[in-house]
Amino acid sequence: MDVKALTFDVFGTVVDWRGGIAREIAALGAARGFSLDWNAVALAWRARYQPAIERVRSGARGFVKLDLARTARTWTRC
């Protein structure tokens, strides 16, 4: 067998996206006097990802960089 590449999907398994997001927004929030459940905020942030990306996948919205896929209007309901 001639193996040319091994690939692994490690996002969410090895990458601690929730901890990183929660830690960074906790620091920002604390500096502004906010005290929230930052893990819940991180989960709410993640919950908005798929619907925003689905608009691109379905063709309802043209290609945009990931950071732009979630527009300011999307976040007004958080």
GUVO-165894 format. One record per residue: residue in one letter; x, y, z of N, C-alpha, C in turn; residue number from 1. Coordinates in steps of 0.1 Angstrom, whole numbers, always signed. Each point is the difference from the previous one (the first is absolute). Example, Ala and Ser with C-alpha at 12.3 -4.5 7.8 and 13.67 -1.06 7.14 Angstrom:
2
SITE   rest      nX      nY      nZ     caX     caY     caZ      cX      cY      cZ    nr
SITE      a    +132     -57     +78      -9     +12      +0      +9     +12      +0     1
SITE      s      -4     +11      -7      +9     +11      +0      -8     +11      +8     2
END
This chain:
78
SITE   rest      nX      nY      nZ     caX     caY     caZ      cX      cY      cZ    nr
SITE      m      +9     -12      +0      -9     +12      +0      +9     +12      +0     1
SITE      d      -3     +10      -9      +8     +12      -1      -8     +11      +6     2
SITE      v      +2      +4     +12      -7     +10      +7      +6     +14      -3     3
SITE      k      -8      +9      -5      +5     +13      -3      -3     +11     +10     4
SITE      a     -11      -3      +8      -4     +10     +10      -9      -7     +10     5
SITE      l      +1      +5     +12     -10      -3     +11      -7     +12      +4     6
SITE      t     -13      +0      +1      -7     +12      +4      -9      -3     +12     7
SITE      f      -2      +9      +8      -8      -1     +12      -9     +12      +2     8
SITE      d     -12      -3      +4      -9     +11      +4      +0      +1     +15     9
SITE      v      +7     +10      +5      +2      +2     +14      -7     +11      +6    10
SITE      f      -7      +8      -8      -7     +12      +5     -11      -5     +10    11
SITE      g      +0      +5     +12     -10      -4     +10      +5     -12      +8    12
SITE      t     +10      -7      -4      +6     -11      +7     +13      +4      +7    13
SITE      v      +9      +6      -8     +12      +4      +5      +0     +15      +2    14
SITE      v      -7      +7      -8      -1     +15      +1     -10      +3     +10    15
SITE      d      +4      +8     +10     -10      +4     +11      -6     +14      -4    16
SITE      w      -8      +0     -10      -6     +13      -5      -8      +7     +10    17
SITE      r      -8      -8      +8      -9      +6     +10      +8      +7     +11    18
SITE      g     +10      -7      +5      +8      +6     +11      +7     +12      -5    19
SITE      g      +5      +0     -12      +7     +12      -5      -9     +12      -2    20
SITE      i     -12      -3      -6      -9     +11      -2      -5      +5     +14    21
SITE      a      -4      -9      +9      -5      +4     +13     +11      +8      +8    22
SITE      r     +12      -4      -1     +11      +7      +7      +2     +14      -5    23
SITE      e      +0      +2     -13      +2     +13      -6     -11      +9      +2    24
SITE      i     -13      -4      -1     -11      +9      +2      -2      +3     +15    25
SITE      a      +4     -10      +8      -1      +3     +15     +10     +12      +3    26
SITE      a     +12      +0      -5      +9     +10      +2      -6     +14      -5    27
SITE      l      -5      +0     -12      -6     +12      -5     -12      +4      +8    28
SITE      g      -9      -9      +4     -11      +3      +8      +3      +6     +14    29
SITE      a     +10      -7      +6      +4      +4     +14      +6     +15      -1    30
SITE      a      +7      +3     -10      +6     +13      -2     -11     +11      -1    31
SITE      r     -12      -5      -4     -11     +10      -2     -11      -2     +11    32
SITE      g      +3      -8     +10      -9      -2     +11     -11     -10      -1    33
SITE      f      +1      -9     -10     -10     -10      -3      +4     -13      +7    34
SITE      s     -10      -7      +6      +2     -13      +6     -11      -9      -6    35
SITE      l      +4      -9      -9     -10      -9      -6      +6     -14      +1    36
SITE      d      -9     -10      -4      +5     -14      -2      +7      +0     -14    37
SITE      w     +13      +2      +0      +7      +2     -13      +1     -13      -8    38
SITE      n      -1     -12      +6      -1     -12      -7     -14      -1      -8    39
SITE      a     -10      +5      +6     -13      +1      -7      +0     +10     -11    40
SITE      v      +7     +11      +2      +1     +10     -11      +8      -7     -12    41
SITE      a     +11      -7      +3      +7      -7     -10      -8     -10      -8    42
SITE      l      -9      -7      +7      -9     -10      -6     -10      +8      -9    43
SITE      a      -5     +11      +5     -10      +8      -8      +7      +5     -13    44
SITE      w     +12      +4      +2      +8      +5     -12      +2     -11     -10    45
SITE      r      +3     -12      +5      +2     -11      -9     -13      -4      -7    46
SITE      a     -11      +1      +7     -14      -4      -5      -3      +9     -12    47
SITE      r      +5     +12      -1      -3      +9     -11      +9      -3     -13    48
SITE      y     +10      -8      +2      +9      -3     -11      -6      -8     -11    49
SITE      q      -6     -11      +3      -6      -9     -11     -11      +8      -8    50
SITE      p      -9      +6      +6     -10      +7      -8      +6     +11      -9    51
SITE      a     +10      +7      +5      +7     +10      -8      +7      -6     -12    52
SITE      i      +7     -11      +2      +7      -7     -10      -9      -7     -10    53
SITE      e     -11      -5      +5     -10      -6      -9      -5      +9     -11    54
SITE      r      -1     +13      +4      -5     +10     -10     +10      +1     -12    55
SITE      v     +13      -2      +3     +10      +0     -10      -1     -13      -8    56
SITE      r      +0     -12      +7      -1     -13      -6     -12      -1     -10    57
SITE      s     -11      +5      +4     -13      -1      -8      +0     +10     -12    58
SITE      g      +9      +9      +0      +0     +10     -11      -8     +12      +3    59
SITE      a      -6      +1     +12      -8     +12      +4      +9     +12      +1    60
SITE      r     +13      -3      +3      +9     +11      +2     +13      -4      -7    61
SITE      g      +7      +9      -7     +12      -4      -7     +11      -3     +10    62
SITE      f     +11      -4      -5     +12      -4      +8      +4     +13      +8    63
SITE      v      +3      -2     +13      +6     +10      +8      +9      -7     +10    64
SITE      k     +10      +8      +5      +9      -6     +10      -9      -3     +12    65
SITE      l      +5     -10      +8      -8      -5     +11      -4     +11     +10    66
SITE      d     +10      +9      +3      -3     +11      +9     -12      +9      -4    67
SITE      l      -2      +0     -13     -10      +9      -6     -13      -8      -1    68
SITE      a      +0     -13      +0     -12      -8      -2     -10      +3     +11    69
SITE      r      +5      +3     +12      -9      +3     +11      -1     +16      +1    70
SITE      t      -9      +5      -6      -1     +15      +0      -5      +6     +13    71
SITE      a      +2     +13      +2      -4      +6     +12     -15      -2      +3    72
SITE      r      -8      -1     -10     -14      -2      +1      -3     -14      +7    73
SITE      t      +8      -9      -3      -1     -14      +6      +1      +1     +15    74
SITE      w      +9      +8      +5      +4      +1     +14     -10      +8      +8    75
SITE      t      -9      +8      -6      -8      +8      +8     -10      -7      +9    76
SITE      r      -2     -13      -3      -9      -8      +8      +7      -8     +11    77
SITE      c     +13      +1      +2      +7      -7     +10      -3      +5     +14    78
END
